[in-house]
């Protein structure tokens, strides 16, 4: 799970580009089972504006995702338009 705060210069086109790269990765990487894109609607805690939930079948699938050229493009985009992220790895039990 990745919580995202965008820089003031981030445009809706930038946000869609990031989301679309994740959607594409979920279709290209074996074991990247699900991608969810959430918008923070909590008025009292609006620091993070979006949440991306990525579900992988294994650590190997996650590693493949992290090395994929589209993930590298996503990180390059993020360097320009993301102010802060908070990442949480979790297991559903």
C-alpha positions in Angstrom: 0.0 0.0 0.0 1.4 3.4 -1.0 0.0 6.6 0.3 0.8 9.6 -2.0 0.9 13.3 -1.5 1.4 15.2 -4.8 3.5 18.4 -5.2 1.6 21.6 -6.0 2.9 21.4 -9.6 1.4 18.0 -10.2 -1.4 18.2 -12.8 -4.4 15.8 -13.2 -2.5 14.5 -16.3 0.5 13.6 -14.1 -1.8 11.8 -11.6 -3.5 9.9 -14.4 -0.2 9.0 -15.9 1.0 7.5 -12.6 -2.3 5.6 -12.2 -2.2 4.3 -15.8 1.4 3.1 -15.4 0.3 1.1 -12.4 -2.7 -0.3 -14.3 -0.3 -1.4 -17.1 2.1 -3.0 -14.7 -0.7 -5.0 -13.1 -1.3 -6.5 -16.6 2.4 -7.0 -17.5 3.9 -8.5 -14.4 3.2 -12.1 -13.6 2.0 -12.3 -10.0 0.8 -8.7 -9.8 -2.7 -9.8 -9.0 -4.6 -6.6 -8.3 -4.3 -2.8 -8.3 -6.7 -0.5 -6.6 -6.6 3.3 -6.8 -8.2 5.2 -3.9 -8.9 8.9 -3.4 -8.7 10.2 0.2 -12.1 11.8 1.1 -11.4 12.2 4.8 -11.7 16.0 5.5 -9.8 15.8 8.8 -6.8 14.0 7.4 -6.1 15.1 3.8 -2.2 15.0 3.9 -2.1 12.0 1.6 -4.4 12.5 -1.4 -4.3 9.0 -3.0 -3.7 5.5 -2.0 -2.4 2.8 -4.4 -2.9 -0.8 -3.2 -0.8 -3.4 -5.0 -1.4 -7.1 -4.4 1.4 -9.6 -5.3 1.3 -13.4 -5.1 4.9 -13.6 -3.9 8.0 -11.6 -3.0 9.4 -12.7 -6.4 6.5 -11.1 -8.2 7.1 -7.9 -6.2 10.8 -8.0 -7.1 9.9 -8.4 -10.8 7.6 -5.4 -10.6 10.2 -3.3 -9.0 12.7 -4.1 -11.8 10.2 -3.6 -14.6 11.0 -0.7 -17.0 7.5 0.8 -16.5 8.1 0.9 -12.7 11.3 2.8 -13.3 9.3 5.2 -15.5 6.8 5.5 -12.6 9.6 6.4 -10.2 11.0 9.0 -12.6 7.6 10.6 -12.9 7.2 10.5 -9.1 10.5 12.3 -8.6 9.0 15.3 -10.4 5.5 15.4 -9.0 5.3 13.5 -5.7 6.0 15.4 -2.5 5.7 12.5 0.0 4.9 8.8 0.1 4.3 6.3 2.9 4.6 2.7 2.0 3.3 -0.3 4.0 3.9 -3.9 3.1 1.2 -6.1 4.6 -0.1 -9.7 4.6 -3.9 -10.4 4.8 -4.6 -13.0 7.4 
